[in-house]
Amino acid sequence: MATIVIGISGSIAAYKAADLTSQLVKEGHEVHCVMTQAATEFIPPLTLQVLSRNPVLVTLEDEKQSWKPGHIDLADRADLLVIAPASANTLGNFANGLAPDPLSSIYLATKAKVLIAPAMNGKMWDHPATQRNVETLKSDGCLFHGPDSEGMLACGYEGKGRLMPVDSILDAIKAIL
């Protein structure tokens, strides 16, 4: 099976990463979760650690277990990097080559395929800056799945912006692998 790194960024949809992680582990994949600090406001790292059966990387200070930096080790080992949910901030970091956290550092260091599942307010998704970042990432070879075009958003708006359903993300992962 594959080594999959799941990146979780700051979005209310971060809680869905637990189901995604659990399903991938049940399918026999080796799963490593990496969270932005903002993601920890929505779901605790311990939940993902238990489900993935691996330590969760949140800050660069978490990388003291080995001589090789954790973000480089995960970047090297990954068969697939999945960002679910991907916030506008994370898309901006990736598109502009910024690495303020382990997740962005892994993105910059990996040779693995990258699947991005965005989740944000529809107005944020439609903003020209976000769309420029998406186009940059697509031209860099990233694959996008979503956002969902219908449904109620956590902010109270209805429309696009929701994270795609976990089953749909799993299907996209299987298609890539």
C-alpha positions as CSV (number, residue, x, y, z in Angstrom):
1,M,0.0,0.0,0.0
2,A,1.0,3.7,-0.2
3,T,2.5,6.2,2.2
4,I,0.1,9.1,2.3
5,V,0.7,12.4,4.0
6,I,-2.5,14.2,4.9
7,G,-2.1,17.9,5.4
8,I,-4.8,19.6,7.5
9,S,-5.2,23.4,7.4
10,G,-7.3,25.8,9.3
11,S,-10.9,25.2,8.3
12,I,-14.0,24.0,10.1
13,A,-13.8,21.1,7.8
14,A,-10.6,19.9,9.5
15,Y,-12.7,17.5,11.6
16,K,-13.4,15.5,8.4
17,A,-9.6,14.6,8.2
18,A,-10.3,12.2,11.1
19,D,-12.7,10.1,8.9
20,L,-10.3,10.4,5.9
21,T,-7.4,9.2,8.0
22,S,-9.3,6.3,9.5
23,Q,-10.6,5.1,6.1
24,L,-7.1,5.2,4.6
25,V,-5.6,3.3,7.5
26,K,-8.4,0.7,7.2
27,E,-7.4,0.3,3.6
28,G,-3.9,-0.6,4.6
29,H,-2.1,2.7,3.8
30,E,0.6,4.2,6.0
31,V,-0.8,7.6,6.9
32,H,1.0,10.6,8.4
33,C,-0.9,13.7,9.4
34,V,0.6,17.2,9.3
35,M,-1.4,20.1,10.7
36,T,-1.1,23.8,10.5
37,Q,-1.4,25.6,13.9
38,A,-4.8,26.9,12.8
39,A,-6.0,23.4,12.2
40,T,-5.4,22.5,15.8
41,E,-8.2,25.0,16.7
42,F,-10.7,22.7,15.0
43,I,-9.4,19.2,15.8
44,P,-6.8,18.1,18.3
45,P,-3.6,16.4,17.0
46,L,-4.1,13.5,19.4
47,T,-7.2,12.4,17.5
48,L,-5.3,12.1,14.3
49,Q,-2.3,10.5,16.0
50,V,-4.5,7.7,17.4
51,L,-6.3,7.2,14.0
52,S,-3.1,7.3,11.9
53,R,-1.0,5.4,14.5
54,N,1.8,7.9,13.9
55,P,2.9,11.2,15.5
56,V,1.3,14.3,14.1
57,L,3.6,17.1,13.0
58,V,2.4,20.6,13.8
59,T,5.4,22.8,14.3
60,L,9.0,22.6,13.2
61,E,9.9,22.2,16.9
62,D,8.1,18.8,16.8
63,E,10.9,17.5,14.6
64,K,13.4,16.6,17.3
65,Q,12.9,12.8,17.2
66,S,15.5,12.1,14.5
67,W,18.7,13.5,12.9
68,K,16.7,14.0,9.7
69,P,14.1,16.8,9.8
70,G,10.6,15.3,10.0
71,H,9.3,17.4,7.1
72,I,12.1,16.2,4.8
73,D,11.6,12.6,5.9
74,L,7.9,12.7,5.2
75,A,8.4,14.5,1.9
76,D,10.8,11.8,0.8
77,R,8.6,8.9,2.0
78,A,5.3,10.2,0.6
79,D,3.7,8.5,-2.4
80,L,0.9,11.1,-2.2
81,L,0.4,14.4,-0.4
82,V,-3.2,15.2,0.2
83,I,-4.3,18.5,1.6
84,A,-7.8,18.2,3.1
85,P,-9.0,20.7,3.9
86,A,-6.9,23.3,2.1
87,S,-7.4,26.9,3.3
88,A,-6.9,30.0,1.3
89,N,-3.8,30.7,3.4
90,T,-2.3,27.3,2.7
91,L,-2.9,27.7,-1.0
92,G,-1.2,31.1,-0.9
93,N,1.8,29.7,0.9
94,F,2.2,26.8,-1.5
95,A,1.7,29.0,-4.6
96,N,4.3,31.6,-3.5
97,G,6.9,29.1,-2.2
98,L,6.5,30.1,1.4
99,A,7.3,27.6,4.1
100,P,6.3,29.0,7.5
101,D,5.2,25.5,8.8
102,P,5.9,21.8,8.3
103,L,3.0,21.4,5.9
104,S,4.3,24.0,3.5
105,S,7.8,22.7,3.9
106,I,6.7,19.2,3.0
107,Y,4.9,20.6,-0.1
108,L,8.1,22.3,-1.3
109,A,10.3,19.3,-0.6
110,T,8.2,16.4,-2.0
111,K,8.4,14.8,-5.4
112,A,5.1,13.0,-4.7
113,K,1.8,13.9,-6.5
114,V,-0.2,16.5,-4.6
115,L,-4.0,16.4,-4.3
116,I,-5.6,19.5,-2.9
117,A,-9.2,19.6,-1.6
118,P,-10.1,23.2,-0.8
119,A,-12.6,24.3,1.8
120,M,-13.4,27.9,2.5
121,N,-16.0,30.6,2.2
122,G,-17.2,30.9,-1.4
123,K,-16.3,34.5,-1.6
124,M,-12.7,33.6,-0.5
125,W,-12.6,30.9,-3.1
126,D,-13.8,33.2,-5.9
127,H,-11.4,36.0,-5.0
128,P,-8.9,36.8,-7.8
129,A,-5.9,36.2,-5.5
130,T,-7.1,32.7,-4.6
131,Q,-7.9,31.9,-8.2
132,R,-4.4,33.1,-9.2
133,N,-2.9,30.8,-6.5
134,V,-5.0,27.9,-7.8
135,E,-3.9,28.4,-11.4
136,T,-0.3,28.6,-10.2
137,L,-0.6,25.4,-8.3
138,K,-2.3,23.7,-11.2
139,S,0.5,24.8,-13.5
140,D,2.9,23.3,-11.0
141,G,1.2,20.0,-11.3
142,C,-1.1,19.9,-8.3
143,L,-4.4,18.2,-8.7
144,F,-7.6,19.8,-7.3
145,H,-10.7,18.1,-6.0
146,G,-13.4,20.6,-5.2
147,P,-14.5,22.6,-3.5
148,D,-18.1,21.3,-3.5
149,S,-20.4,23.7,-5.4
150,E,-23.5,23.3,-3.3
151,G,-24.5,23.2,0.3
152,M,-24.6,25.1,3.5
153,L,-21.2,26.6,4.7
154,A,-20.3,27.0,8.3
155,C,-20.3,30.7,7.9
156,G,-24.1,30.6,7.1
157,Y,-23.8,31.1,3.3
158,E,-25.0,28.6,0.8
159,G,-23.1,27.7,-2.3
160,K,-19.6,26.6,-3.2
161,G,-16.7,26.3,-0.8
162,R,-17.4,23.1,1.2
163,L,-14.9,20.3,1.4
164,M,-15.8,17.5,-1.0
165,P,-17.4,14.5,0.8
166,V,-14.8,12.1,2.3
167,D,-15.9,9.2,0.0
168,S,-15.3,11.5,-3.0
169,I,-11.8,12.4,-1.7
170,L,-11.1,8.7,-1.2
171,D,-12.2,8.0,-4.8
172,A,-9.9,10.7,-6.0
173,I,-7.0,9.2,-4.0
174,K,-7.6,5.8,-5.4
175,A,-7.7,7.2,-8.9
176,I,-4.3,8.8,-8.4
177,L,-2.7,5.8,-6.7
